[in-house]
Amino acid sequence: MLTEPTAEGKLHSARLSARIRRQIARAGGWVGFDQFMQQALYAPGLGYYSAGATKFGAAGDFITAPLMGDLTARCLAKQCAEVLSEIGGGDVIEFGAGTGQLAADMLLAMDAQGPLPEHYFIVETSADLRARQRETIAARCGELSRHGGRLCERVRWLEQLPPDGFTGVALANEALDAMPAIRFETDAHGRALILGVAAGDDGFHWSPSAEALPDPLQNRLADLALEAGYRGEMGLHAEAWVRSVGEKIHCGVMLLLDYGFPRREFYHAQRRQGTLMCHYRHVAHDDPFFYPGLQDISVHVDFTALEHAAREVALALAGFTSQGAFLLSLGVLDMPAASTRGGEINTLTMPHEMGELFKVIAFSRNYDRPLSGFALKDRRGAL
């Protein structure tokens, strides 16, 4: 049961809804779902990730792995340190850093085990989240590092990638699922038609289009035999993001953690309503039109599509596995105090929790050494 927002929250949502209505009117009464999702999440000052409401943790709408404890960060730090050691140094660039908790915990872990990145860049467009990240990192990483200087001094915030590219590790944890995605619905002839959004007196609603997806996108679905009325998503923004970041890597690894599936599982016949998911006050539901601006909207990741996008910019597939196998490969059970943190470990690694739904995929350029995170079980053949 979804609870009613406060009067202030309703007013905020009404402002954003009015903005989206104007956009729909300018477009002739219909916009693609990706355009709606873009506004609902990122409209300046009004979108879910652009406004100031608490999003993460017990007081927000959902909890991510870094907020459960530092075990994920320690494992990621170990993998990043392995890459930096092999290439002789470099930077870590994190996208979608949330509260900054993962960055802080990773820096502390890398300071303890070495080596540290020359810089820890955070690419963040939300001023609200940048401020929160600064507070978290300053509070956690203000002491002197074992390697000289203060850890927090290694952190830099960017609004876009370094124009000259970078060497090191590009990291994104639960970032791609929040990138706008197109939705489609199949007709009686098996064609995938673009599914959009229109506005009525009672709010926003789904509005099918007579326009079919372009042939290259239709071809992705050609051998899946989807039934009429099947609804699904394509994360074209996430694919474009992989290409744009991949082009900037001179030497190193792109490491992506998110929930999703290889393509054949992603478009499974039993998943006929797609993977669209919303979170509001820790309740998961499938209505993206519930008070826009006050809830998270996400779609699962098609990891096969990401692999194809990476290949287009000459990145090599360096590994694909479940989050559980990745963390176990990196020794999560042997981390200090792991024996007293069974709940966190179970949530992160067990198949019925986050261990199987969440996946880890890695791409590389000019880096040929096997990555330790995929030693236990590399499932790249499933892509």
C-alpha positions as CSV (number, residue, x, y, z in Angstrom):
1,M,0.0,0.0,0.0
2,L,1.5,3.3,-1.1
3,T,1.2,6.1,1.5
4,E,0.1,9.6,0.6
5,P,2.8,12.2,0.3
6,T,2.8,15.2,2.5
7,A,1.2,18.4,1.3
8,E,4.7,19.8,0.5
9,G,5.5,16.7,-1.5
10,K,2.2,16.9,-3.4
11,L,2.9,20.5,-4.3
12,H,6.4,19.6,-5.5
13,S,5.0,16.8,-7.7
14,A,2.4,19.1,-9.1
15,R,5.1,21.5,-10.3
16,L,7.0,18.7,-12.0
17,S,3.8,17.3,-13.5
18,A,2.9,20.7,-14.9
19,R,6.3,20.8,-16.6
20,I,5.9,17.4,-18.1
21,R,2.3,18.3,-19.3
22,R,3.8,21.3,-21.1
23,Q,6.4,19.1,-22.7
24,I,3.7,16.6,-23.9
25,A,1.5,19.5,-25.2
26,R,4.5,20.9,-27.2
27,A,5.1,17.5,-28.7
28,G,1.5,17.1,-29.9
29,G,0.0,15.2,-27.0
30,W,2.4,12.3,-26.7
31,V,6.1,11.6,-25.7
32,G,8.1,8.5,-25.5
33,F,8.5,6.9,-22.1
34,D,12.2,7.7,-22.1
35,Q,11.3,11.4,-22.2
36,F,8.9,11.1,-19.4
37,M,11.5,9.2,-17.3
38,Q,14.1,11.8,-18.0
39,Q,11.9,14.6,-16.7
40,A,10.6,12.6,-13.7
41,L,14.1,11.8,-12.5
42,Y,16.3,14.7,-13.8
43,A,14.3,17.8,-14.5
44,P,16.4,20.6,-13.0
45,G,15.3,21.3,-9.4
46,L,12.2,19.1,-9.7
47,G,13.2,15.6,-10.8
48,Y,13.7,12.8,-8.3
49,Y,17.5,12.9,-8.5
50,S,17.7,16.7,-8.9
51,A,15.7,17.8,-5.9
52,G,16.6,17.7,-2.3
53,A,14.5,14.9,-0.8
54,T,16.2,12.0,0.9
55,K,16.5,9.1,-1.5
56,F,18.7,6.5,0.1
57,G,18.7,4.6,3.3
58,A,16.0,4.0,5.9
59,A,14.6,7.6,5.6
60,G,14.5,7.4,1.8
61,D,12.9,5.1,-0.7
62,F,15.5,2.3,-1.1
63,I,18.8,0.9,0.2
64,T,21.8,0.2,-1.9
65,A,24.6,-2.3,-1.1
66,P,27.1,0.4,0.1
67,L,24.6,1.5,2.8
68,M,24.4,-1.9,4.3
69,G,28.0,-1.8,5.4
70,D,31.5,-1.6,3.9
71,L,32.0,-5.2,2.6
72,T,31.0,-4.3,-1.0
73,A,33.4,-1.3,-0.9
74,R,36.2,-3.5,0.4
75,C,35.8,-6.0,-2.3
76,L,35.6,-3.3,-5.0
77,A,38.7,-1.6,-3.5
78,K,40.6,-4.9,-3.8
79,Q,39.6,-5.3,-7.5
80,C,40.5,-1.6,-8.3
81,A,43.8,-1.9,-6.4
82,E,44.6,-5.0,-8.5
83,V,44.0,-3.1,-11.7
84,L,46.0,0.0,-10.6
85,S,48.9,-2.1,-9.5
86,E,49.0,-3.9,-12.8
87,I,49.0,-0.7,-14.9
88,G,51.3,1.3,-12.6
89,G,48.8,3.7,-11.2
90,G,45.8,5.7,-12.4
91,D,42.5,7.1,-11.3
92,V,39.1,5.7,-10.2
93,I,36.1,7.4,-11.7
94,E,32.7,6.7,-10.0
95,F,29.4,7.5,-11.7
96,G,26.2,7.8,-9.7
97,A,27.9,8.0,-6.3
98,G,24.7,8.4,-4.3
99,T,25.5,9.5,-0.7
100,G,29.3,9.2,-1.2
101,Q,29.4,6.2,1.2
102,L,30.9,3.8,-1.4
103,A,33.6,6.3,-2.3
104,A,34.6,7.0,1.3
105,D,34.7,3.3,2.2
106,M,36.7,2.4,-0.9
107,L,39.3,5.1,-0.2
108,L,39.7,3.9,3.4
109,A,40.1,0.3,2.2
110,M,42.6,1.3,-0.6
111,D,44.6,3.4,1.9
112,A,44.9,0.4,4.2
113,Q,46.0,-2.1,1.4
114,G,47.3,0.2,-1.3
115,P,47.7,1.4,-3.9
116,L,45.6,4.5,-3.8
117,P,44.3,6.1,-7.0
118,E,46.0,9.3,-8.0
119,H,42.5,10.9,-8.0
120,Y,39.0,9.6,-7.1
121,F,36.7,11.4,-9.5
122,I,33.0,11.5,-9.0
123,V,30.9,12.4,-12.0
124,E,27.7,13.9,-10.6
125,T,25.3,16.4,-12.2
126,S,23.0,16.8,-9.1
127,A,24.1,19.7,-6.9
128,D,22.1,18.2,-4.0
129,L,23.9,14.9,-4.2
130,R,27.3,16.6,-4.7
131,A,26.8,18.4,-1.4
132,R,25.8,15.3,0.4
133,Q,28.8,13.4,-1.1
134,R,31.2,16.1,0.1
135,E,29.9,15.9,3.6
136,T,30.2,12.2,3.8
137,I,33.7,12.0,2.3
138,A,34.9,14.9,4.4
139,A,33.6,13.3,7.6
140,R,34.9,9.8,6.8
141,C,38.2,10.6,5.0
142,G,39.5,13.8,6.6
143,E,42.4,12.1,8.5
144,L,45.9,11.9,7.1
145,S,46.4,9.0,4.7
146,R,49.1,6.4,5.2
147,H,50.4,7.5,1.8
148,G,50.6,11.2,2.6
149,G,48.0,14.0,2.6
150,R,44.3,13.6,3.4
151,L,42.3,11.1,1.6
152,C,39.5,13.5,0.9
153,E,42.0,15.7,-1.1
154,R,42.2,13.0,-3.7
155,V,38.5,13.4,-4.5
156,R,37.4,15.6,-7.4
157,W,33.9,16.3,-8.7
158,L,33.2,16.4,-12.4
159,E,30.0,17.1,-14.4
160,Q,31.4,15.2,-17.4
161,L,34.3,12.9,-18.3
162,P,37.8,14.3,-18.6
163,P,38.1,15.5,-22.2
164,D,41.5,13.8,-22.7
165,G,40.3,10.5,-21.3
166,F,41.7,8.6,-18.4
167,T,43.7,5.6,-17.2
168,G,42.4,3.4,-14.4
169,V,38.9,2.1,-13.4
170,A,35.5,3.5,-14.3
171,L,33.0,2.3,-11.7
172,A,29.2,2.5,-11.7
173,N,27.1,0.8,-8.9
174,E,23.3,0.9,-9.5
175,A,23.6,3.8,-12.0
176,L,22.6,2.3,-15.3
177,D,19.1,1.2,-14.1
178,A,18.1,4.8,-13.5
179,M,19.0,6.0,-17.0
180,P,15.9,6.7,-19.2
181,A,14.8,3.7,-21.3
182,I,12.3,3.4,-24.1
183,R,9.3,1.0,-23.7
184,F,7.7,-1.0,-26.4
185,E,4.6,-3.2,-26.8
186,T,4.3,-6.0,-29.5
187,D,1.3,-6.1,-31.8
188,A,-0.4,-9.1,-33.3
189,H,2.2,-9.2,-36.1
190,G,5.1,-9.4,-33.8
191,R,6.2,-5.8,-34.4
192,A,7.5,-3.8,-31.4
193,L,5.6,-0.5,-31.2
194,I,6.9,2.4,-29.2
195,L,5.0,2.9,-26.0
196,G,4.6,6.4,-24.8
197,V,2.9,8.7,-22.3
198,A,-0.1,11.1,-22.7
199,A,-1.8,13.4,-20.1
200,G,-5.4,13.3,-19.1
201,D,-7.6,15.0,-16.5
202,D,-6.7,12.2,-14.1
203,G,-3.0,12.3,-14.7
204,F,-0.6,10.6,-17.0
205,H,-1.3,7.3,-18.7
206,W,0.3,4.8,-21.2
207,S,-0.4,5.6,-24.8
208,P,0.6,3.1,-27.5
209,S,2.0,4.4,-30.8
210,A,1.6,3.3,-34.4
211,E,5.3,3.9,-34.8
212,A,7.4,0.8,-34.8
213,L,10.9,0.6,-33.4
214,P,13.6,1.1,-36.0
215,D,14.7,-2.1,-37.8
216,P,18.0,-2.5,-35.8
217,L,16.1,-2.6,-32.6
218,Q,13.4,-4.9,-34.0
219,N,16.2,-7.3,-35.0
220,R,17.1,-7.7,-31.3
221,L,13.7,-9.3,-30.7
222,A,13.4,-11.2,-34.0
223,D,14.2,-14.7,-32.7
224,L,12.5,-14.3,-29.2
225,A,9.0,-15.1,-30.4
226,L,7.4,-12.5,-28.1
227,E,3.6,-12.8,-27.9
228,A,1.2,-9.9,-28.8
229,G,0.9,-7.5,-26.0
230,Y,4.4,-8.1,-24.6
231,R,5.8,-5.0,-22.9
232,G,9.5,-4.5,-22.5
233,E,12.3,-1.9,-22.3
234,M,15.5,-1.0,-24.1
235,G,18.1,1.0,-22.2
236,L,19.5,3.0,-25.1
237,H,20.8,5.7,-22.8
238,A,22.8,3.1,-20.8
239,E,24.2,1.7,-24.0
240,A,25.2,5.2,-25.2
241,W,26.8,5.8,-21.8
242,V,28.9,2.6,-22.1
243,R,30.1,3.8,-25.5
244,S,30.9,7.3,-24.4
245,V,32.8,6.3,-21.3
246,G,34.5,3.4,-23.1
247,E,35.9,5.7,-25.7
248,K,37.7,7.7,-23.0
249,I,39.5,4.7,-21.4
250,H,43.2,4.7,-22.6
251,C,44.1,1.8,-20.3
252,G,42.1,0.1,-17.6
253,V,38.8,-1.4,-16.7
254,M,35.1,-0.4,-16.7
255,L,33.3,-2.2,-13.8
256,L,29.5,-2.1,-13.7
257,L,27.2,-3.5,-11.0
258,D,23.5,-3.5,-11.4
259,Y,20.4,-5.7,-11.5
260,G,19.4,-7.3,-14.7
261,F,19.9,-10.3,-17.1
262,P,21.4,-11.5,-20.3
263,R,19.1,-10.8,-23.2
264,R,17.2,-14.1,-23.4
265,E,16.4,-13.9,-19.7
266,F,15.6,-10.2,-19.9
267,Y,12.9,-10.8,-22.5
268,H,11.7,-14.1,-21.0
269,A,8.1,-15.0,-22.0
270,Q,7.0,-14.9,-18.3
271,R,8.3,-11.3,-18.0
272,R,5.6,-10.0,-20.3
273,Q,5.1,-6.7,-18.4
274,G,8.8,-5.8,-18.6
275,T,11.1,-4.9,-15.8
276,L,9.9,-1.4,-15.0
277,M,10.2,-0.8,-11.2
278,C,9.4,2.1,-8.9
279,H,10.4,2.6,-5.3
280,Y,8.6,4.8,-2.9
281,R,9.2,4.7,0.9
282,H,10.7,1.2,0.5
283,V,7.7,-0.1,-1.4
284,A,8.4,-1.5,-4.9
285,H,5.6,-1.1,-7.5
286,D,5.1,-0.6,-11.2
287,D,3.3,2.7,-11.6
288,P,5.7,5.4,-12.9
289,F,2.9,8.0,-12.8
290,F,2.5,7.9,-9.0
291,Y,3.4,11.5,-7.9
292,P,6.2,12.2,-10.4
293,G,9.3,13.5,-8.7
294,L,8.7,11.7,-5.4
295,Q,9.8,8.2,-6.4
296,D,12.6,6.4,-8.1
297,I,11.9,4.8,-11.5
298,S,14.2,2.2,-12.9
299,V,14.4,-0.6,-15.5
300,H,16.6,-3.7,-15.3
301,V,19.8,-3.9,-17.4
302,D,20.1,-5.9,-20.6
303,F,23.8,-7.0,-20.1
304,T,23.9,-8.4,-23.7
305,A,23.1,-4.9,-25.0
306,L,25.9,-3.5,-22.9
307,E,28.4,-6.0,-24.2
308,H,27.5,-5.1,-27.8
309,A,27.8,-1.4,-27.0
310,A,31.3,-2.0,-25.5
311,R,32.4,-4.0,-28.5
312,E,31.4,-1.0,-30.8
313,V,34.1,1.1,-29.2
314,A,36.7,-1.8,-29.1
315,L,36.4,-2.6,-25.5
316,A,37.1,-6.3,-24.5
317,L,34.7,-8.2,-22.4
318,A,36.7,-9.0,-19.2
319,G,34.1,-10.8,-17.2
320,F,30.4,-11.3,-16.3
321,T,29.0,-12.9,-13.2
322,S,26.6,-12.6,-10.4
323,Q,27.2,-10.2,-7.5
324,G,27.4,-13.1,-5.1
325,A,30.1,-14.9,-7.1
326,F,32.0,-11.6,-7.6
327,L,32.1,-10.8,-3.9
328,L,33.0,-14.4,-2.9
329,S,35.8,-14.4,-5.5
330,L,37.3,-11.3,-3.8
331,G,37.2,-12.9,-0.4
332,V,34.2,-11.3,1.3
333,L,34.1,-14.2,3.7
334,D,37.6,-13.5,4.8
335,M,37.2,-9.7,5.4
336,P,37.8,-8.5,8.9
337,A,34.8,-8.9,11.2
338,A,33.0,-10.9,8.4
339,S,32.1,-13.6,10.9
340,T,30.0,-11.1,12.9
341,R,28.2,-9.6,9.8
342,G,26.4,-12.7,8.5
343,G,23.2,-10.7,7.7
344,E,25.1,-8.3,5.4
345,I,26.9,-11.1,3.7
346,N,23.8,-13.1,3.2
347,T,21.9,-10.2,1.7
348,L,24.7,-9.4,-0.7
349,T,25.5,-12.9,-1.8
350,M,22.6,-15.3,-1.4
351,P,20.7,-16.1,-4.7
352,H,17.3,-15.3,-3.2
353,E,18.6,-11.9,-2.0
354,M,20.8,-9.6,-4.0
355,G,23.4,-12.2,-4.9
356,E,21.8,-13.5,-8.1
357,L,19.6,-10.7,-9.4
358,F,22.5,-8.2,-9.2
359,K,25.3,-8.8,-11.8
360,V,28.8,-7.5,-12.4
361,I,30.2,-7.0,-15.9
362,A,33.7,-5.7,-16.7
363,F,35.2,-4.3,-19.9
364,S,38.8,-3.5,-20.6
365,R,41.2,-1.7,-22.9
366,N,44.9,-2.5,-23.0
367,Y,44.5,-4.7,-19.9
368,D,44.8,-8.4,-20.4
369,R,45.3,-9.8,-16.9
370,P,42.3,-11.9,-15.5
371,L,40.3,-10.0,-13.0
372,S,40.1,-11.7,-9.6
373,G,36.4,-10.9,-9.1
374,F,35.5,-13.4,-11.9
375,A,37.7,-16.3,-10.7
376,L,35.0,-18.3,-9.0
377,K,32.4,-18.2,-11.8
378,D,32.7,-16.3,-15.1
379,R,29.4,-16.4,-17.0
380,R,30.3,-14.4,-20.0
381,G,29.1,-17.3,-22.2
382,A,25.5,-16.5,-21.2
383,L,25.6,-13.2,-23.0
